Amino acid sequence: MKKNLELSDHPKSWMNKALDDELIFVLLARDYSAPSVIMEWVRLNYTTQPIEKLIDAIEMARDMSAQYSSEEFRMRVAVSKEEN
């Protein structure tokens, strides 16, 4: 999910589903290994998670991989790093 939706009241927001004191680990599309990590999570959880959640994860891995591959996205990341 994109940052702006995750921080909103969107019904699929993991931030809204998490308990107030629950630990959260975030993967960003700029992390080359993020899609592989997500697919490993799918592999480890395919018998315990609802199919809709698994499909969402697979689609996210695909979308993150495509975004990472985008030259325009990588340029924005580079500029962002320079500004910080």
PDB file of N, CA, C and O in Angstrom:
ATOM      1  N   MET A   1       0.848  -1.162   0.000  1.00  0.00           N
ATOM      2  CA  MET A   1       0.000   0.000   0.000  1.00  0.00           C
ATOM      3  C   MET A   1       0.901   1.234   0.000  1.00  0.00           C
ATOM      4  O   MET A   1       1.952   1.238   0.640  1.00  0.00           O
ATOM      5  N   LYS A   2       0.499   2.253  -0.699  1.00  0.00           N
ATOM      6  CA  LYS A   2       1.287   3.481  -0.748  1.00  0.00           C
ATOM      7  C   LYS A   2       1.202   4.215   0.584  1.00  0.00           C
ATOM      8  O   LYS A   2       0.208   4.125   1.304  1.00  0.00           O
ATOM      9  N   LYS A   3       2.271   4.943   0.891  1.00  0.00           N
ATOM     10  CA  LYS A   3       2.408   5.623   2.174  1.00  0.00           C
ATOM     11  C   LYS A   3       1.182   6.466   2.530  1.00  0.00           C
ATOM     12  O   LYS A   3       0.687   6.395   3.654  1.00  0.00           O
ATOM     13  N   ASN A   4       0.691   7.263   1.575  1.00  0.00           N
ATOM     14  CA  ASN A   4      -0.427   8.155   1.889  1.00  0.00           C
ATOM     15  C   ASN A   4      -1.680   7.381   2.292  1.00  0.00           C
ATOM     16  O   ASN A   4      -2.436   7.847   3.144  1.00  0.00           O
ATOM     17  N   LEU A   5      -1.916   6.213   1.700  1.00  0.00           N
ATOM     18  CA  LEU A   5      -3.072   5.402   2.089  1.00  0.00           C
ATOM     19  C   LEU A   5      -2.830   4.683   3.409  1.00  0.00           C
ATOM     20  O   LEU A   5      -3.746   4.537   4.218  1.00  0.00           O
ATOM     21  N   GLU A   6      -1.589   4.231   3.627  1.00  0.00           N
ATOM     22  CA  GLU A   6      -1.266   3.516   4.863  1.00  0.00           C
ATOM     23  C   GLU A   6      -1.468   4.410   6.078  1.00  0.00           C
ATOM     24  O   GLU A   6      -1.874   3.935   7.138  1.00  0.00           O
ATOM     25  N   LEU A   7      -1.189   5.694   5.933  1.00  0.00           N
ATOM     26  CA  LEU A   7      -1.307   6.622   7.055  1.00  0.00           C
ATOM     27  C   LEU A   7      -2.699   7.238   7.172  1.00  0.00           C
ATOM     28  O   LEU A   7      -2.937   8.074   8.044  1.00  0.00           O
ATOM     29  N   SER A   8      -3.611   6.831   6.305  1.00  0.00           N
ATOM     30  CA  SER A   8      -4.980   7.340   6.345  1.00  0.00           C
ATOM     31  C   SER A   8      -5.873   6.358   7.100  1.00  0.00           C
ATOM     32  O   SER A   8      -5.379   5.437   7.751  1.00  0.00           O
ATOM     33  N   ASP A   9      -7.166   6.556   7.014  1.00  0.00           N
ATOM     34  CA  ASP A   9      -8.124   5.639   7.642  1.00  0.00           C
ATOM     35  C   ASP A   9      -8.553   4.533   6.681  1.00  0.00           C
ATOM     36  O   ASP A   9      -9.624   3.952   6.856  1.00  0.00           O
ATOM     37  N   HIS A  10      -7.745   4.235   5.681  1.00  0.00           N
ATOM     38  CA  HIS A  10      -8.059   3.204   4.694  1.00  0.00           C
ATOM     39  C   HIS A  10      -8.299   1.879   5.407  1.00  0.00           C
ATOM     40  O   HIS A  10      -7.527   1.508   6.292  1.00  0.00           O
ATOM     41  N   PRO A  11      -9.355   1.159   5.036  1.00  0.00           N
ATOM     42  CA  PRO A  11      -9.689  -0.086   5.747  1.00  0.00           C
ATOM     43  C   PRO A  11      -8.629  -1.182   5.642  1.00  0.00           C
ATOM     44  O   PRO A  11      -8.593  -2.065   6.498  1.00  0.00           O
ATOM     45  N   LYS A  12      -7.767  -1.159   4.628  1.00  0.00           N
ATOM     46  CA  LYS A  12      -6.726  -2.185   4.501  1.00  0.00           C
ATOM     47  C   LYS A  12      -5.396  -1.758   5.127  1.00  0.00           C
ATOM     48  O   LYS A  12      -4.408  -2.488   5.041  1.00  0.00           O
ATOM     49  N   SER A  13      -5.369  -0.598   5.745  1.00  0.00           N
ATOM     50  CA  SER A  13      -4.130  -0.091   6.337  1.00  0.00           C
ATOM     51  C   SER A  13      -3.652  -1.002   7.467  1.00  0.00           C
ATOM     52  O   SER A  13      -4.390  -1.268   8.416  1.00  0.00           O
ATOM     53  N   TRP A  14      -2.410  -1.478   7.356  1.00  0.00           N
ATOM     54  CA  TRP A  14      -1.847  -2.310   8.418  1.00  0.00           C
ATOM     55  C   TRP A  14      -1.596  -1.483   9.657  1.00  0.00           C
ATOM     56  O   TRP A  14      -1.648  -2.006  10.770  1.00  0.00           O
ATOM     57  N   MET A  15      -1.323  -0.198   9.486  1.00  0.00           N
ATOM     58  CA  MET A  15      -1.120   0.674  10.640  1.00  0.00           C
ATOM     59  C   MET A  15      -2.392   0.740  11.478  1.00  0.00           C
ATOM     60  O   MET A  15      -2.329   0.768  12.707  1.00  0.00           O
ATOM     61  N   ASN A  16      -3.532   0.764  10.822  1.00  0.00           N
ATOM     62  CA  ASN A  16      -4.801   0.824  11.548  1.00  0.00           C
ATOM     63  C   ASN A  16      -5.163  -0.515  12.172  1.00  0.00           C
ATOM     64  O   ASN A  16      -5.877  -0.553  13.174  1.00  0.00           O
ATOM     65  N   LYS A  17      -4.686  -1.605  11.603  1.00  0.00           N
ATOM     66  CA  LYS A  17      -4.983  -2.932  12.145  1.00  0.00           C
ATOM     67  C   LYS A  17      -4.051  -3.309  13.301  1.00  0.00           C
ATOM     68  O   LYS A  17      -4.404  -4.136  14.142  1.00  0.00           O
ATOM     69  N   ALA A  18      -2.864  -2.700  13.338  1.00  0.00           N
ATOM     70  CA  ALA A  18      -1.883  -3.050  14.366  1.00  0.00           C
ATOM     71  C   ALA A  18      -2.329  -2.554  15.740  1.00  0.00           C
ATOM     72  O   ALA A  18      -2.942  -1.494  15.871  1.00  0.00           O
ATOM     73  N   LEU A  19      -2.009  -3.340  16.744  1.00  0.00           N
ATOM     74  CA  LEU A  19      -2.248  -2.898  18.117  1.00  0.00           C
ATOM     75  C   LEU A  19      -1.349  -1.704  18.419  1.00  0.00           C
ATOM     76  O   LEU A  19      -0.298  -1.549  17.797  1.00  0.00           O
ATOM     77  N   ASP A  20      -1.750  -0.864  19.362  1.00  0.00           N
ATOM     78  CA  ASP A  20      -0.982   0.338  19.666  1.00  0.00           C
ATOM     79  C   ASP A  20       0.465   0.039  20.067  1.00  0.00           C
ATOM     80  O   ASP A  20       1.355   0.843  19.790  1.00  0.00           O
ATOM     81  N   ASP A  21       0.710  -1.096  20.710  1.00  0.00           N
ATOM     82  CA  ASP A  21       2.061  -1.433  21.140  1.00  0.00           C
ATOM     83  C   ASP A  21       2.692  -2.569  20.330  1.00  0.00           C
ATOM     84  O   ASP A  21       3.688  -3.163  20.744  1.00  0.00           O
ATOM     85  N   GLU A  22       2.096  -2.862  19.168  1.00  0.00           N
ATOM     86  CA  GLU A  22       2.589  -3.953  18.328  1.00  0.00           C
ATOM     87  C   GLU A  22       3.760  -3.484  17.469  1.00  0.00           C
ATOM     88  O   GLU A  22       3.720  -2.402  16.884  1.00  0.00           O
ATOM     89  N   LEU A  23       4.802  -4.311  17.403  1.00  0.00           N
ATOM     90  CA  LEU A  23       5.952  -4.008  16.552  1.00  0.00           C
ATOM     91  C   LEU A  23       5.583  -4.169  15.081  1.00  0.00           C
ATOM     92  O   LEU A  23       4.819  -5.064  14.721  1.00  0.00           O
ATOM     93  N   ILE A  24       6.125  -3.304  14.240  1.00  0.00           N
ATOM     94  CA  ILE A  24       5.847  -3.321  12.800  1.00  0.00           C
ATOM     95  C   ILE A  24       7.178  -3.228  12.061  1.00  0.00           C
ATOM     96  O   ILE A  24       8.054  -2.456  12.451  1.00  0.00           O
ATOM     97  N   PHE A  25       7.328  -4.002  11.006  1.00  0.00           N
ATOM     98  CA  PHE A  25       8.513  -3.947  10.149  1.00  0.00           C
ATOM     99  C   PHE A  25       8.066  -3.507   8.762  1.00  0.00           C
ATOM    100  O   PHE A  25       7.131  -4.080   8.202  1.00  0.00           O
ATOM    101  N   VAL A  26       8.719  -2.506   8.210  1.00  0.00           N
ATOM    102  CA  VAL A  26       8.301  -1.923   6.933  1.00  0.00           C
ATOM    103  C   VAL A  26       9.313  -2.262   5.838  1.00  0.00           C
ATOM    104  O   VAL A  26      10.523  -2.158   6.042  1.00  0.00           O
ATOM    105  N   LEU A  27       8.803  -2.666   4.682  1.00  0.00           N
ATOM    106  CA  LEU A  27       9.628  -2.858   3.498  1.00  0.00           C
ATOM    107  C   LEU A  27       9.292  -1.754   2.503  1.00  0.00           C
ATOM    108  O   LEU A  27       8.122  -1.441   2.282  1.00  0.00           O
ATOM    109  N   LEU A  28      10.310  -1.176   1.916  1.00  0.00           N
ATOM    110  CA  LEU A  28      10.120  -0.132   0.908  1.00  0.00           C
ATOM    111  C   LEU A  28      10.461  -0.669  -0.474  1.00  0.00           C
ATOM    112  O   LEU A  28      11.304  -1.555  -0.612  1.00  0.00           O
ATOM    113  N   ALA A  29       9.810  -0.135  -1.488  1.00  0.00           N
ATOM    114  CA  ALA A  29      10.081  -0.569  -2.863  1.00  0.00           C
ATOM    115  C   ALA A  29      11.534  -0.306  -3.251  1.00  0.00           C
ATOM    116  O   ALA A  29      12.073  -0.993  -4.119  1.00  0.00           O
ATOM    117  N   ARG A  30      12.172   0.674  -2.622  1.00  0.00           N
ATOM    118  CA  ARG A  30      13.572   0.968  -2.945  1.00  0.00           C
ATOM    119  C   ARG A  30      14.536  -0.098  -2.430  1.00  0.00           C
ATOM    120  O   ARG A  30      15.706  -0.119  -2.811  1.00  0.00           O
ATOM    121  N   ASP A  31      14.039  -0.987  -1.559  1.00  0.00           N
ATOM    122  CA  ASP A  31      14.857  -2.093  -1.062  1.00  0.00           C
ATOM    123  C   ASP A  31      14.813  -3.232  -2.078  1.00  0.00           C
ATOM    124  O   ASP A  31      13.776  -3.866  -2.273  1.00  0.00           O
ATOM    125  N   TYR A  32      15.938  -3.476  -2.711  1.00  0.00           N
ATOM    126  CA  TYR A  32      16.016  -4.471  -3.784  1.00  0.00           C
ATOM    127  C   TYR A  32      15.457  -5.827  -3.365  1.00  0.00           C
ATOM    128  O   TYR A  32      14.836  -6.518  -4.173  1.00  0.00           O
ATOM    129  N   SER A  33      15.671  -6.211  -2.110  1.00  0.00           N
ATOM    130  CA  SER A  33      15.250  -7.537  -1.656  1.00  0.00           C
ATOM    131  C   SER A  33      13.789  -7.593  -1.209  1.00  0.00           C
ATOM    132  O   SER A  33      13.294  -8.679  -0.908  1.00  0.00           O
ATOM    133  N   ALA A  34      13.089  -6.472  -1.157  1.00  0.00           N
ATOM    134  CA  ALA A  34      11.714  -6.451  -0.632  1.00  0.00           C
ATOM    135  C   ALA A  34      10.787  -7.455  -1.327  1.00  0.00           C
ATOM    136  O   ALA A  34      10.106  -8.208  -0.630  1.00  0.00           O
ATOM    137  N   PRO A  35      10.726  -7.504  -2.655  1.00  0.00           N
ATOM    138  CA  PRO A  35       9.834  -8.484  -3.286  1.00  0.00           C
ATOM    139  C   PRO A  35      10.161  -9.933  -2.909  1.00  0.00           C
ATOM    140  O   PRO A  35       9.257 -10.745  -2.715  1.00  0.00           O
ATOM    141  N   SER A  36      11.441 -10.251  -2.807  1.00  0.00           N
ATOM    142  CA  SER A  36      11.844 -11.607  -2.418  1.00  0.00           C
ATOM    143  C   SER A  36      11.442 -11.923  -0.983  1.00  0.00           C
ATOM    144  O   SER A  36      11.029 -13.043  -0.680  1.00  0.00           O
ATOM    145  N   VAL A  37      11.562 -10.948  -0.114  1.00  0.00           N
ATOM    146  CA  VAL A  37      11.168 -11.139   1.288  1.00  0.00           C
ATOM    147  C   VAL A  37       9.660 -11.387   1.373  1.00  0.00           C
ATOM    148  O   VAL A  37       9.210 -12.258   2.118  1.00  0.00           O
ATOM    149  N   ILE A  38       8.893 -10.627   0.615  1.00  0.00           N
ATOM    150  CA  ILE A  38       7.435 -10.802   0.605  1.00  0.00           C
ATOM    151  C   ILE A  38       7.073 -12.186   0.082  1.00  0.00           C
ATOM    152  O   ILE A  38       6.217 -12.860   0.655  1.00  0.00           O
ATOM    153  N   MET A  39       7.710 -12.612  -0.989  1.00  0.00           N
ATOM    154  CA  MET A  39       7.405 -13.929  -1.552  1.00  0.00           C
ATOM    155  C   MET A  39       7.799 -15.055  -0.588  1.00  0.00           C
ATOM    156  O   MET A  39       7.144 -16.097  -0.551  1.00  0.00           O
ATOM    157  N   GLU A  40       8.856 -14.849   0.182  1.00  0.00           N
ATOM    158  CA  GLU A  40       9.228 -15.842   1.197  1.00  0.00           C
ATOM    159  C   GLU A  40       8.164 -15.892   2.290  1.00  0.00           C
ATOM    160  O   GLU A  40       7.831 -16.968   2.787  1.00  0.00           O
ATOM    161  N   TRP A  41       7.627 -14.722   2.665  1.00  0.00           N
ATOM    162  CA  TRP A  41       6.529 -14.693   3.640  1.00  0.00           C
ATOM    163  C   TRP A  41       5.332 -15.476   3.103  1.00  0.00           C
ATOM    164  O   TRP A  41       4.710 -16.239   3.841  1.00  0.00           O
ATOM    165  N   VAL A  42       5.007 -15.292   1.822  1.00  0.00           N
ATOM    166  CA  VAL A  42       3.896 -16.032   1.202  1.00  0.00           C
ATOM    167  C   VAL A  42       4.168 -17.532   1.289  1.00  0.00           C
ATOM    168  O   VAL A  42       3.287 -18.306   1.663  1.00  0.00           O
ATOM    169  N   ARG A  43       5.381 -17.935   0.947  1.00  0.00           N
ATOM    170  CA  ARG A  43       5.735 -19.357   0.977  1.00  0.00           C
ATOM    171  C   ARG A  43       5.578 -19.944   2.381  1.00  0.00           C
ATOM    172  O   ARG A  43       5.091 -21.063   2.539  1.00  0.00           O
ATOM    173  N   LEU A  44       5.989 -19.189   3.388  1.00  0.00           N
ATOM    174  CA  LEU A  44       5.936 -19.684   4.757  1.00  0.00           C
ATOM    175  C   LEU A  44       4.529 -19.658   5.352  1.00  0.00           C
ATOM    176  O   LEU A  44       4.259 -20.349   6.334  1.00  0.00           O
ATOM    177  N   ASN A  45       3.642 -18.870   4.768  1.00  0.00           N
ATOM    178  CA  ASN A  45       2.318 -18.677   5.355  1.00  0.00           C
ATOM    179  C   ASN A  45       1.160 -19.146   4.485  1.00  0.00           C
ATOM    180  O   ASN A  45       0.003 -18.862   4.795  1.00  0.00           O
ATOM    181  N   TYR A  46       1.451 -19.852   3.410  1.00  0.00           N
ATOM    182  CA  TYR A  46       0.379 -20.203   2.474  1.00  0.00           C
ATOM    183  C   TYR A  46      -0.688 -21.123   3.075  1.00  0.00           C
ATOM    184  O   TYR A  46      -1.803 -21.188   2.559  1.00  0.00           O
ATOM    185  N   THR A  47      -0.363 -21.825   4.146  1.00  0.00           N
ATOM    186  CA  THR A  47      -1.375 -22.695   4.758  1.00  0.00           C
ATOM    187  C   THR A  47      -2.101 -22.039   5.927  1.00  0.00           C
ATOM    188  O   THR A  47      -3.072 -22.595   6.439  1.00  0.00           O
ATOM    189  N   THR A  48      -1.646 -20.870   6.353  1.00  0.00           N
ATOM    190  CA  THR A  48      -2.227 -20.246   7.547  1.00  0.00           C
ATOM    191  C   THR A  48      -2.929 -18.918   7.284  1.00  0.00           C
ATOM    192  O   THR A  48      -3.654 -18.423   8.147  1.00  0.00           O
ATOM    193  N   GLN A  49      -2.726 -18.344   6.119  1.00  0.00           N
ATOM    194  CA  GLN A  49      -3.297 -17.022   5.825  1.00  0.00           C
ATOM    195  C   GLN A  49      -4.424 -17.138   4.801  1.00  0.00           C
ATOM    196  O   GLN A  49      -4.421 -18.048   3.973  1.00  0.00           O
ATOM    197  N   PRO A  50      -5.380 -16.222   4.857  1.00  0.00           N
ATOM    198  CA  PRO A  50      -6.459 -16.234   3.862  1.00  0.00           C
ATOM    199  C   PRO A  50      -5.900 -15.987   2.454  1.00  0.00           C
ATOM    200  O   PRO A  50      -4.933 -15.244   2.282  1.00  0.00           O
ATOM    201  N   ILE A  51      -6.509 -16.607   1.476  1.00  0.00           N
ATOM    202  CA  ILE A  51      -6.041 -16.493   0.084  1.00  0.00           C
ATOM    203  C   ILE A  51      -5.987 -15.033  -0.369  1.00  0.00           C
ATOM    204  O   ILE A  51      -5.091 -14.652  -1.122  1.00  0.00           O
ATOM    205  N   GLU A  52      -6.942 -14.214   0.085  1.00  0.00           N
ATOM    206  CA  GLU A  52      -6.959 -12.805  -0.318  1.00  0.00           C
ATOM    207  C   GLU A  52      -5.697 -12.079   0.161  1.00  0.00           C
ATOM    208  O   GLU A  52      -5.144 -11.242  -0.551  1.00  0.00           O
ATOM    209  N   LYS A  53      -5.259 -12.406   1.356  1.00  0.00           N
ATOM    210  CA  LYS A  53      -4.058 -11.785   1.921  1.00  0.00           C
ATOM    211  C   LYS A  53      -2.818 -12.232   1.158  1.00  0.00           C
ATOM    212  O   LYS A  53      -1.914 -11.434   0.911  1.00  0.00           O
ATOM    213  N   LEU A  54      -2.777 -13.501   0.789  1.00  0.00           N
ATOM    214  CA  LEU A  54      -1.653 -14.019   0.005  1.00  0.00           C
ATOM    215  C   LEU A  54      -1.606 -13.375  -1.374  1.00  0.00           C
ATOM    216  O   LEU A  54      -0.536 -13.012  -1.861  1.00  0.00           O
ATOM    217  N   ILE A  55      -2.765 -13.237  -1.996  1.00  0.00           N
ATOM    218  CA  ILE A  55      -2.827 -12.591  -3.313  1.00  0.00           C
ATOM    219  C   ILE A  55      -2.373 -11.141  -3.209  1.00  0.00           C
ATOM    220  O   ILE A  55      -1.614 -10.668  -4.055  1.00  0.00           O
ATOM    221  N   ASP A  56      -2.830 -10.427  -2.177  1.00  0.00           N
ATOM    222  CA  ASP A  56      -2.391  -9.041  -1.967  1.00  0.00           C
ATOM    223  C   ASP A  56      -0.874  -8.967  -1.838  1.00  0.00           C
ATOM    224  O   ASP A  56      -0.243  -8.070  -2.397  1.00  0.00           O
ATOM    225  N   ALA A  57      -0.294  -9.903  -1.109  1.00  0.00           N
ATOM    226  CA  ALA A  57       1.157  -9.914  -0.918  1.00  0.00           C
ATOM    227  C   ALA A  57       1.888 -10.168  -2.240  1.00  0.00           C
ATOM    228  O   ALA A  57       2.880  -9.503  -2.540  1.00  0.00           O
ATOM    229  N   ILE A  58       1.403 -11.118  -3.020  1.00  0.00           N
ATOM    230  CA  ILE A  58       2.026 -11.420  -4.317  1.00  0.00           C
ATOM    231  C   ILE A  58       1.929 -10.208  -5.244  1.00  0.00           C
ATOM    232  O   ILE A  58       2.890  -9.868  -5.934  1.00  0.00           O
ATOM    233  N   GLU A  59       0.776  -9.567  -5.256  1.00  0.00           N
ATOM    234  CA  GLU A  59       0.605  -8.371  -6.095  1.00  0.00           C
ATOM    235  C   GLU A  59       1.522  -7.241  -5.627  1.00  0.00           C
ATOM    236  O   GLU A  59       2.078  -6.510  -6.447  1.00  0.00           O
ATOM    237  N   MET A  60       1.679  -7.098  -4.317  1.00  0.00           N
ATOM    238  CA  MET A  60       2.574  -6.068  -3.794  1.00  0.00           C
ATOM    239  C   MET A  60       4.016  -6.352  -4.206  1.00  0.00           C
ATOM    240  O   MET A  60       4.735  -5.434  -4.601  1.00  0.00           O
ATOM    241  N   ALA A  61       4.442  -7.591  -4.123  1.00  0.00           N
ATOM    242  CA  ALA A  61       5.798  -7.953  -4.535  1.00  0.00           C
ATOM    243  C   ALA A  61       6.006  -7.617  -6.011  1.00  0.00           C
ATOM    244  O   ALA A  61       7.044  -7.072  -6.387  1.00  0.00           O
ATOM    245  N   ARG A  62       5.032  -7.939  -6.835  1.00  0.00           N
ATOM    246  CA  ARG A  62       5.112  -7.629  -8.266  1.00  0.00           C
ATOM    247  C   ARG A  62       5.201  -6.124  -8.494  1.00  0.00           C
ATOM    248  O   ARG A  62       6.033  -5.658  -9.273  1.00  0.00           O
ATOM    249  N   ASP A  63       4.341  -5.363  -7.811  1.00  0.00           N
ATOM    250  CA  ASP A  63       4.315  -3.909  -7.990  1.00  0.00           C
ATOM    251  C   ASP A  63       5.590  -3.250  -7.474  1.00  0.00           C
ATOM    252  O   ASP A  63       6.090  -2.300  -8.076  1.00  0.00           O
ATOM    253  N   MET A  64       6.118  -3.757  -6.354  1.00  0.00           N
ATOM    254  CA  MET A  64       7.369  -3.203  -5.825  1.00  0.00           C
ATOM    255  C   MET A  64       8.527  -3.462  -6.785  1.00  0.00           C
ATOM    256  O   MET A  64       9.380  -2.598  -6.987  1.00  0.00           O
ATOM    257  N   SER A  65       8.551  -4.638  -7.364  1.00  0.00           N
ATOM    258  CA  SER A  65       9.599  -4.974  -8.319  1.00  0.00           C
ATOM    259  C   SER A  65       9.530  -4.055  -9.539  1.00  0.00           C
ATOM    260  O   SER A  65      10.555  -3.579 -10.027  1.00  0.00           O
ATOM    261  N   ALA A  66       8.319  -3.816 -10.022  1.00  0.00           N
ATOM    262  CA  ALA A  66       8.152  -2.926 -11.182  1.00  0.00           C
ATOM    263  C   ALA A  66       8.559  -1.499 -10.832  1.00  0.00           C
ATOM    264  O   ALA A  66       9.211  -0.820 -11.626  1.00  0.00           O
ATOM    265  N   GLN A  67       8.169  -1.045  -9.632  1.00  0.00           N
ATOM    266  CA  GLN A  67       8.523   0.316  -9.245  1.00  0.00           C
ATOM    267  C   GLN A  67      10.032   0.449  -9.092  1.00  0.00           C
ATOM    268  O   GLN A  67      10.614   1.440  -9.534  1.00  0.00           O
ATOM    269  N   TYR A  68      10.674  -0.543  -8.469  1.00  0.00           N
ATOM    270  CA  TYR A  68      12.129  -0.515  -8.295  1.00  0.00           C
ATOM    271  C   TYR A  68      12.835  -0.460  -9.650  1.00  0.00           C
ATOM    272  O   TYR A  68      13.882   0.173  -9.782  1.00  0.00           O
ATOM    273  N   SER A  69      12.271  -1.114 -10.637  1.00  0.00           N
ATOM    274  CA  SER A  69      12.871  -1.173 -11.969  1.00  0.00           C
ATOM    275  C   SER A  69      12.712   0.128 -12.750  1.00  0.00           C
ATOM    276  O   SER A  69      13.387   0.327 -13.761  1.00  0.00           O
ATOM    277  N   SER A  70      11.841   1.003 -12.302  1.00  0.00           N
ATOM    278  CA  SER A  70      11.571   2.251 -13.007  1.00  0.00           C
ATOM    279  C   SER A  70      12.719   3.246 -12.813  1.00  0.00           C
ATOM    280  O   SER A  70      13.068   3.590 -11.684  1.00  0.00           O
ATOM    281  N   GLU A  71      13.290   3.696 -13.906  1.00  0.00           N
ATOM    282  CA  GLU A  71      14.382   4.677 -13.856  1.00  0.00           C
ATOM    283  C   GLU A  71      13.921   5.962 -13.168  1.00  0.00           C
ATOM    284  O   GLU A  71      14.664   6.553 -12.384  1.00  0.00           O
ATOM    285  N   GLU A  72      12.701   6.388 -13.461  1.00  0.00           N
ATOM    286  CA  GLU A  72      12.159   7.621 -12.854  1.00  0.00           C
ATOM    287  C   GLU A  72      12.079   7.470 -11.336  1.00  0.00           C
ATOM    288  O   GLU A  72      12.402   8.408 -10.607  1.00  0.00           O
ATOM    289  N   PHE A  73      11.659   6.319 -10.856  1.00  0.00           N
ATOM    290  CA  PHE A  73      11.568   6.077  -9.421  1.00  0.00           C
ATOM    291  C   PHE A  73      12.946   6.106  -8.785  1.00  0.00           C
ATOM    292  O   PHE A  73      13.130   6.733  -7.742  1.00  0.00           O
ATOM    293  N   ARG A  74      13.913   5.443  -9.394  1.00  0.00           N
ATOM    294  CA  ARG A  74      15.268   5.415  -8.841  1.00  0.00           C
ATOM    295  C   ARG A  74      15.877   6.812  -8.787  1.00  0.00           C
ATOM    296  O   ARG A  74      16.639   7.125  -7.871  1.00  0.00           O
ATOM    297  N   MET A  75      15.544   7.648  -9.762  1.00  0.00           N
ATOM    298  CA  MET A  75      16.026   9.033  -9.754  1.00  0.00           C
ATOM    299  C   MET A  75      15.410   9.797  -8.573  1.00  0.00           C
ATOM    300  O   MET A  75      16.103  10.558  -7.898  1.00  0.00           O
ATOM    301  N   ARG A  76      14.117   9.594  -8.328  1.00  0.00           N
ATOM    302  CA  ARG A  76      13.464  10.263  -7.195  1.00  0.00           C
ATOM    303  C   ARG A  76      14.069   9.813  -5.870  1.00  0.00           C
ATOM    304  O   ARG A  76      14.232  10.621  -4.955  1.00  0.00           O
ATOM    305  N   VAL A  77      14.400   8.542  -5.763  1.00  0.00           N
ATOM    306  CA  VAL A  77      15.026   8.020  -4.544  1.00  0.00           C
ATOM    307  C   VAL A  77      16.397   8.671  -4.356  1.00  0.00           C
ATOM    308  O   VAL A  77      16.747   9.074  -3.246  1.00  0.00           O
ATOM    309  N   ALA A  78      17.167   8.774  -5.433  1.00  0.00           N
ATOM    310  CA  ALA A  78      18.492   9.384  -5.346  1.00  0.00           C
ATOM    311  C   ALA A  78      18.403  10.835  -4.900  1.00  0.00           C
ATOM    312  O   ALA A  78      19.184  11.274  -4.056  1.00  0.00           O
ATOM    313  N   VAL A  79      17.462  11.578  -5.456  1.00  0.00           N
ATOM    314  CA  VAL A  79      17.274  12.978  -5.068  1.00  0.00           C
ATOM    315  C   VAL A  79      16.866  13.066  -3.604  1.00  0.00           C
ATOM    316  O   VAL A  79      17.346  13.929  -2.869  1.00  0.00           O
ATOM    317  N   SER A  80      15.985  12.177  -3.188  1.00  0.00           N
ATOM    318  CA  SER A  80      15.526  12.154  -1.804  1.00  0.00           C
ATOM    319  C   SER A  80      16.696  11.918  -0.845  1.00  0.00           C
ATOM    320  O   SER A  80      16.780  12.549   0.210  1.00  0.00           O
ATOM    321  N   LYS A  81      17.583  11.019  -1.215  1.00  0.00           N
ATOM    322  CA  LYS A  81      18.743  10.728  -0.359  1.00  0.00           C
ATOM    323  C   LYS A  81      19.659  11.940  -0.255  1.00  0.00           C
ATOM    324  O   LYS A  81      20.215  12.211   0.809  1.00  0.00           O
ATOM    325  N   GLU A  82      19.819  12.671  -1.357  1.00  0.00           N
ATOM    326  CA  GLU A  82      20.668  13.867  -1.355  1.00  0.00           C
ATOM    327  C   GLU A  82      20.092  14.954  -0.462  1.00  0.00           C
ATOM    328  O   GLU A  82      20.841  15.699   0.170  1.00  0.00           O
ATOM    329  N   GLU A  83      18.779  15.052  -0.405  1.00  0.00           N
ATOM    330  CA  GLU A  83      18.123  16.082   0.383  1.00  0.00           C
ATOM    331  C   GLU A  83      18.156  15.775   1.872  1.00  0.00           C
ATOM    332  O   GLU A  83      18.028  16.680   2.698  1.00  0.00           O
ATOM    333  N   ASN A  84      18.326  14.525   2.214  1.00  0.00           N
ATOM    334  CA  ASN A  84      18.323  14.133   3.640  1.00  0.00           C
ATOM    335  C   ASN A  84      19.692  13.951   4.126  1.00  0.00           C
ATOM    336  O   ASN A  84      19.893  13.623   5.296  1.00  0.00           O
TER     337      ASN A  84
END
